[in-house]
Amino acid sequence: MKTNKSSNLLILLRLGEITIKSKRTRRRFENILVNNIKDALNYNNINDYKIYREWGRIYIETSDRRALEVLRRVFGIKSLSPVTCIKFTHLKDLVEQIKPLVVDKIRNKTFAVRARRVGEHDYTSMDIAKELGAALIEYSRGVDLNNPEVEVGVEVRWNRAYVYTEVIKGYGGLPIGTEGRVVSLVSGGFDSAVAAWYMLKRGAIVDYLLCNLGGLAHERGVLSVLKVLADKWSYGYRPVLYTVDFRPLVKEIMSKCNISLFNIILKRYMYRAAQRIAHSIGAEAIVTGESLGQVSSQTLTNLEVSSRAVEIQILRPLIGMDKDEIIERAREIGTYEPSSLVEEFCALFVRHPKTRASLKEVLEEEAKIDRSVFEDIMSKVKSIDLKSLSREDLLPADIKIVNIPEDAIVIDLRDKEEYEKWHYPEAINIPLTDLVKTVSRLGRDKTYVLYCRAGAESLEGALLLRSMGYKAFSLKGPIERVKCLARKSKVAS
């Protein structure tokens, strides 16, 4: 390996869990990791790089500093450091070469030397730390082994040394592709995206299934979330989203089954859809974002009843996490903002769901369903290559608003009876089916703000109008929030 004589950046990658594997497994995992590193750099248009390998270490030489941020998101890498590589002949020579590299970093600061060594030498790692520390102490505020302001790292490998003062934490885990393939059920919300991320971290190839409950707006919202996972975290393969229009099945369940069991029956059919996709692509498990007790369908009893619908294993990475933990992780991995735009369609249908359903009663209700409805929607599965998506395929980040602009035309999409009971002052009532026809008469030079009972139809309508060139928005939140906004507006006026 070349020493750092040019302006190129040399990055030392430290491997995590890979290093405890057997020699044969470790070699296979490292080969997959190197392939994923190449994919990560190439996908982010970092083409000027070289990769060097040693046992337990990988080095990247590049002129592009963006590589530091990209590489920390490659699973299997525990940490990384920009390093200077030097060749030396003996300990004194090593210390003399390191000294000018780090003096300015430790000047008037406390420091500690962390040394490790591979190869045969007539000195120990402790000797390196002592000699280098003694040479540097006059330039510093002293040595602090417990909480230093600067850590000087030295990795000696035979007659070379890698010197660094910065350690960038990676996410560890296992390289994607080392642990098989799974299908992750996604809704676009916070939970399912974070669950998928955890499976990527554990080395699984993750493809996705959306059981679409909200039409184009739902699909676009989910694509916006998954695009983050695809672009920032999914290296080494091309993730695919499979979509199934579940709205015909929703109507069938609601018209024929005990409504208190709706969520459980719907979930069982989602599991069945995921199992079928998994079998078709060679996946070994399905993944969900379920967390114990978070909602009615996620009680221990109801999870058991739901799981009985399929034979494939169901993985639930978030089962012991609370909502705050999940939200915190969503913010960290970048899915929080797009997820916040997606309506939780599953929560729209049932006011008093059962929390402890029996398998017997669920099977009795399922027997009322026309199985051909499920078979029909599964015959129309659509697949989308997530990495090939453009901005136009995603949900616009500004489509939801919390306040109504002045002079905007406000449209209430609810049915006439609900509208007549209460509506936002001066709002006009237009059903979603008549939206385009009515708005075309009102004109293109206006701003349109839509609301509905729960926020799903208004998002669908706003997206539809935008696709036709109108300036349209969805008022964020359910009808209760719209009423609150109306009260505030009245007080302000």
C-alpha positions in Angstrom: 0.0 0.0 0.0 1.2 3.5 -0.8 2.0 5.9 2.0 0.1 9.2 2.0 2.3 11.4 -0.3 -0.5 12.8 -2.3 -3.6 14.7 -1.5 -5.7 11.5 -1.6 -7.6 10.5 1.5 -6.9 7.1 3.0 -9.7 5.6 5.1 -9.3 2.7 7.5 -12.4 0.6 7.9 -12.9 -1.4 11.1 -15.1 -4.5 10.8 -17.4 -5.4 13.6 -19.2 -8.7 14.1 -17.6 -10.2 11.0 -14.4 -10.6 12.9 -15.8 -13.2 15.3 -16.9 -15.6 12.5 -15.0 -18.7 11.4 -12.2 -18.1 8.9 -14.3 -19.5 6.0 -17.4 -17.5 6.9 -15.4 -14.4 7.6 -13.8 -14.6 4.1 -17.2 -14.9 2.5 -18.7 -12.0 4.5 -15.7 -9.8 3.7 -16.1 -10.5 0.0 -19.8 -9.5 0.2 -18.8 -6.4 2.2 -16.3 -5.3 -0.4 -18.9 -5.7 -3.1 -21.3 -3.6 -1.0 -18.7 -0.9 -0.5 -18.1 -0.7 -4.3 -21.9 -0.4 -4.9 -22.2 2.3 -2.2 -19.4 4.4 -3.7 -20.5 3.9 -7.3 -24.1 4.6 -6.5 -23.1 7.9 -4.9 -21.0 8.9 -7.9 -17.7 8.4 -6.1 -15.8 6.6 -8.8 -12.2 7.6 -8.0 -11.2 5.1 -5.4 -9.0 2.0 -4.7 -9.7 -0.7 -2.2 -6.9 -2.5 -0.2 -7.5 -5.5 2.0 -5.7 -7.0 5.0 -6.9 -9.5 7.5 -9.4 -7.7 9.7 -9.0 -4.4 7.9 -10.1 -2.7 4.7 -8.7 0.5 3.3 -10.2 2.9 0.8 -8.1 5.5 -1.0 -10.1 8.3 -2.7 -9.9 12.0 -3.5 -13.6 12.4 -2.5 -14.3 13.2 1.2 -18.0 12.3 0.7 -16.8 8.7 1.0 -16.6 9.2 4.8 -20.4 9.7 5.1 -21.3 7.1 2.6 -19.1 4.4 4.1 -20.4 4.9 7.6 -23.8 3.8 6.3 -22.5 0.5 4.9 -23.6 -2.3 7.2 -20.7 -4.4 8.5 -18.4 -1.4 9.1 -18.1 -0.7 12.8 -16.1 2.5 12.5 -13.7 4.3 10.1 -10.9 6.8 10.3 -9.0 9.0 7.9 -5.4 7.8 8.4 -1.9 8.6 7.4 0.1 5.6 6.4 3.9 5.6 7.1 6.7 3.1 6.7 9.3 2.8 9.5 12.2 0.7 10.5 12.2 0.8 14.3 10.3 2.3 17.3 12.2 5.6 17.4 11.7 6.1 13.7 8.0 5.4 14.1 7.7 8.0 16.9 9.7 10.6 15.0 7.5 10.3 11.9 4.2 10.4 13.9 5.1 13.4 15.9 4.7 16.1 13.2 1.5 14.6 12.1 -0.3 15.1 15.4 1.4 17.9 17.2 -1.0 20.6 16.0 -4.0 18.4 16.9 -3.0 18.0 20.5 -1.5 21.5 21.1 -2.8 22.9 24.4 -5.2 19.9 24.8 -5.3 16.7 26.9 -4.6 13.6 24.9 -4.1 9.8 25.1 -2.3 7.4 22.7 -4.2 4.3 21.7 -1.8 1.8 20.1 -2.3 -1.7 18.7 0.1 -4.0 16.8 0.0 -6.8 14.4 3.2 -8.7 13.4 6.5 -9.5 15.1 8.3 -6.6 16.8 10.8 -6.2 19.6 8.4 -3.9 21.5 4.8 -4.0 22.6 1.7 -1.8 22.0 2.2 -0.4 25.4 5.8 0.6 24.5 4.5 2.5 21.4 2.0 4.4 23.6 4.6 5.3 26.2 7.3 6.4 23.8 4.9 8.5 21.6 3.2 9.9 24.7 6.5 11.0 26.1 7.4 12.7 22.8 4.1 14.6 22.6 3.4 15.7 26.2 5.4 18.9 26.0 3.0 20.2 23.4 -0.2 19.4 25.3 -2.0 20.1 28.5 -1.1 16.6 29.7 -2.2 13.0 29.3 -5.8 11.9 30.3 -6.4 8.3 29.6 -10.0 8.4 30.7 -11.5 11.4 29.0 -8.9 13.0 26.7 -9.8 15.9 24.3 -7.8 14.1 21.6 -7.1 10.5 21.0 -4.1 9.6 18.9 -4.6 6.2 17.4 -1.7 4.1 16.0 -2.2 0.8 14.3 1.1 -0.9 13.5 1.1 -3.7 11.0 4.5 -5.2 10.4 6.6 -2.3 9.0 3.7 0.1 8.4 1.7 2.3 10.8 -1.7 4.0 10.3 -2.0 7.2 12.3 -5.3 8.9 13.1 -7.0 11.3 15.5 -10.6 10.8 14.3 -12.9 7.8 14.7 -16.2 8.0 12.9 -18.8 5.6 14.2 -20.5 3.3 11.7 -23.6 1.1 12.3 -21.9 -2.3 12.5 -24.2 -5.2 11.9 -23.6 -7.6 9.0 -23.1 -6.9 5.3 -26.4 -7.0 3.3 -26.6 -10.3 1.5 -25.1 -12.5 4.2 -28.4 -13.5 5.8 -30.8 -14.3 2.9 -33.9 -12.4 1.7 -37.0 -11.2 3.5 -40.2 -9.4 2.5 -41.1 -6.4 4.7 -44.7 -5.3 5.0 -44.7 -1.5 4.8 -47.4 1.1 5.4 -45.3 4.2 5.0 -45.5 4.9 8.7 -42.6 5.2 11.1 -42.6 1.6 12.4 -42.4 -0.5 9.2 -39.5 1.6 7.8 -37.5 1.3 11.0 -38.2 -2.5 11.2 -36.9 -2.9 7.6 -33.8 -0.9 8.5 -33.0 -3.3 11.4 -33.3 -6.2 9.0 -30.9 -4.5 6.6 -28.5 -4.0 9.5 -28.6 -7.8 10.2 -27.5 -8.6 6.7 -30.8 -9.4 5.1 -31.8 -8.5 1.5 -35.0 -6.6 2.1 -37.8 -6.3 -0.5 -41.1 -4.7 0.3 -44.8 -5.2 0.0 -47.4 -2.4 0.2 -51.0 -3.5 0.7 -52.4 -0.3 -0.7 -55.3 1.1 1.2 -55.2 4.7 0.0 -54.6 4.7 -3.8 -52.0 6.8 -5.5 -51.3 9.1 -2.5 -50.6 6.1 -0.3 -48.2 4.6 -2.9 -46.4 7.8 -3.5 -46.0 8.3 0.3 -44.6 4.9 0.8 -42.2 5.3 -2.2 -40.9 8.5 -0.6 -40.1 6.6 2.6 -38.5 3.6 0.9 -36.5 5.8 -1.4 -34.5 6.9 1.7 -33.8 3.3 2.7 -32.9 2.4 -0.9 -30.6 5.3 -1.5 -28.9 5.7 1.9 -28.8 2.2 3.3 -29.4 -0.6 0.7 -26.1 -1.3 -0.8 -25.2 -4.5 -2.7 -28.6 -5.1 -4.4 -31.6 -3.3 -5.9 -34.6 -3.3 -3.6 -38.0 -3.8 -5.0 -41.4 -2.7 -3.8 -44.4 -4.9 -4.6 -47.8 -3.2 -4.4 -51.2 -4.8 -4.2 -54.4 -2.8 -4.3 -56.1 -3.9 -1.1 -59.2 -1.6 -1.4 -61.5 -4.3 -2.9 -60.6 -6.6 -0.1 -61.2 -3.9 2.5 -64.7 -3.4 1.1 -65.4 -7.1 1.2 -64.3 -7.5 4.8 -66.2 -4.4 6.0 -69.4 -5.5 4.3 -69.4 -9.1 5.5 -67.5 -9.4 8.7 -67.8 -8.3 12.4 -66.3 -4.9 12.3 -64.6 -5.3 15.6 -62.4 -8.0 14.0 -61.6 -5.9 10.9 -58.0 -5.1 11.8 -57.1 -8.7 12.6 -58.7 -10.1 9.5 -57.1 -7.5 7.3 -53.7 -8.2 8.9 -54.1 -11.9 8.3 -54.7 -11.2 4.6 -51.6 -8.9 4.5 -49.6 -11.8 6.0 -51.0 -14.1 3.3 -50.1 -11.6 0.6 -46.5 -11.2 2.0 -46.1 -15.0 2.2 -47.1 -15.4 -1.4 -44.6 -12.7 -2.6 -41.9 -14.3 -0.4 -42.4 -17.7 -1.9 -42.3 -16.2 -5.4 -38.9 -14.5 -4.9 -37.2 -17.0 -2.6 -37.5 -15.0 0.6 -37.4 -17.0 3.9 -39.4 -14.7 6.2 -41.7 -11.7 6.3 -41.0 -8.7 8.5 -43.4 -6.3 10.2 -43.1 -3.1 12.3 -45.3 -4.4 15.1 -44.5 -3.5 18.6 -46.2 -5.3 21.5 -49.3 -3.6 22.8 -48.9 -0.5 20.6 -52.3 -0.8 19.0 -55.3 -3.3 19.4 -54.0 -5.7 16.7 -50.7 -5.9 18.4 -51.7 -7.4 21.7 -50.1 -10.7 22.4 -53.4 -12.5 21.8 -54.1 -10.8 18.5 -50.6 -11.3 17.2 -50.9 -15.0 17.9 -54.3 -15.1 16.0 -52.9 -13.1 13.1 -49.8 -15.3 12.8 -51.8 -18.4 12.4 -52.8 -17.2 8.9 -49.4 -18.2 7.5 -46.7 -20.8 7.8 -43.7 -18.6 6.9 -41.8 -17.2 9.9 -42.7 -13.6 10.9 -39.9 -11.4 12.2 -40.8 -8.4 14.4 -37.6 -6.4 15.1 -39.5 -3.7 17.0 -41.5 -6.0 19.3 -39.9 -4.6 22.5 -39.5 -1.0 21.5 -41.8 1.9 22.5 -42.9 4.6 20.1 -40.4 7.2 21.3 -37.5 4.8 20.5 -38.9 4.1 17.1 -39.4 7.8 16.3 -35.9 8.6 17.4 -34.4 5.9 15.1 -36.6 7.1 12.2 -35.1 10.6 12.7 -31.6 9.2 12.7 -32.0 7.1 9.5 -33.8 9.8 7.6 -37.3 8.3 7.2 -39.1 10.5 9.8 -40.0 13.4 7.5 -41.4 11.3 4.6 -43.2 9.0 7.0 -44.9 12.0 8.7 -46.6 12.7 5.4 -48.2 9.3 5.1 -51.6 8.7 6.6 -52.1 5.6 8.9 -54.9 4.2 6.8 -55.3 1.1 8.9 -56.5 3.2 11.8 -59.4 4.7 9.8 -61.9 2.0 9.9 -62.6 0.7 13.4 -63.6 2.6 16.5 -63.8 -0.3 19.0 -61.6 -3.1 17.8 -61.3 -6.3 19.8 -58.1 -6.7 21.8 -58.4 -10.4 22.6 -59.9 -12.1 19.7 -60.2 -15.9 19.5 -59.0 -17.8 16.5 -62.4 -19.6 16.3 -64.4 -16.4 15.9 -61.9 -14.9 13.4 -62.1 -18.1 11.2 -65.9 -18.0 11.3 -65.8 -14.4 10.1 -63.2 -15.1 7.4 -65.4 -17.9 6.0 -67.9 -15.2 4.9 -65.3 -13.6 2.6 -65.3 -14.3 -1.1 -61.8 -15.8 -1.6 -61.8 -14.8 -5.3 -61.5 -11.1 -4.2 -58.1 -11.9 -2.7 -57.0 -14.0 -5.6 -58.0 -11.2 -8.0 -56.0 -8.5 -6.3 -53.0 -10.9 -6.0 -53.1 -11.5 -9.7 -52.4 -7.8 -10.3 -49.3 -7.3 -8.2 -47.1 -4.5 -9.4 -43.3 -4.2 -8.8 -41.2 -1.1 -8.6 -37.4 -0.8 -8.7 -36.8 1.7 -5.8 -33.4 2.9 -6.9 -34.7 3.9 -10.4 -37.3 6.3 -8.9 -37.2 10.0 -9.8 -38.5 12.9 -7.7 -41.7 13.0 -9.8 -42.6 9.5 -8.5 -42.6 10.6 -4.8 -45.0 12.4 -2.6 -44.2 16.2 -2.7 -42.8 17.3 0.7 -44.9 20.5 0.7 -48.3 18.8 -0.1 -49.5 18.9 3.5 -50.1 22.2 5.2 -51.2 23.2 8.7 -52.7 26.6 7.9 -55.0 27.8 5.1 -53.4 30.5 2.8 -55.4 33.7 2.3 -57.8 33.6 -0.7 -57.5 29.8 -1.0 -60.6 27.9 -2.0 -61.3 25.3 0.8 -62.8 22.0 -0.3 -64.6 19.6 2.0 -64.5 16.1 0.6 -66.8 14.5 3.1 -70.3 13.3 2.3 -73.1 15.8 2.3 -74.5 14.9 5.6 -71.2 15.4 7.5 -70.7 18.6 5.6 -74.1 20.0 6.6 -73.5 19.2 10.3 -70.3 21.2 10.3 -67.8 22.5 7.8 -65.0 25.0 7.7 -66.3 28.5 7.1 -66.9 29.1 3.3 -65.7 25.6 2.4 -67.4 24.1 -0.6 -68.5 20.4 -0.6 -67.2 18.3 -3.5 -67.0 14.5 -3.4 -63.6 13.1 -4.5 -65.2 11.6 -7.6 -66.3 15.1 -8.9 -63.2 17.0 -7.8 -61.4 17.3 -11.1 -64.6 18.3 -13.0 -65.6 20.9 -10.5 -62.1 22.4 -10.0 -61.6 22.7 -13.8 -64.6 25.1 -13.8 -63.2 27.1 -10.9 -59.9 27.8 -12.7 -56.2 27.1 -12.6 -55.2 30.5 -11.2 -56.4 29.6 -7.7 -55.0 27.8 -4.6 -57.0 24.8 -3.4 -56.9 23.4 0.1 -58.6 20.1 0.7 -59.7 18.3 3.9 -61.7 15.2 4.7 -62.5 13.1 7.8 -59.1 11.6 8.4 -56.7 13.1 5.9 -56.4 10.3 3.4 -58.8 11.4 0.7 -57.6 15.0 0.9 -54.1 13.8 0.3 -55.3 11.7 -2.7 -57.2 14.7 -4.1 -54.4 17.2 -3.7 -52.0 14.8 -5.4 -54.5 14.3 -8.3 -54.9 18.0 -8.8 -51.2 18.6 -8.7 -50.7 16.0 -11.4 -52.9 18.1 -13.6 -51.0 21.3 -12.9 -53.2 22.8 -10.1 -51.8 24.4 -6.9 -53.3 22.1 -4.4 -52.7 21.2 -0.8 -54.0 18.7 1.8 -54.9 20.2 5.2 -52.9 18.2 7.7 -54.7 16.0 10.3 -58.2 14.6 10.9 -61.4 16.6 11.0 -60.9 17.5 14.7 -57.8 19.5 13.7 -59.7 21.3 11.0 -62.4 22.3 13.6 -59.6 23.5 15.9 -58.1 25.6 13.1 -61.5 27.1 12.4 -61.9 28.1 16.1 -58.5 29.7 16.1 -59.3 31.6 12.9 -62.5 32.9 14.4 -60.8 34.1 17.5 -58.1 35.8 15.4 -60.6 37.6 13.3 
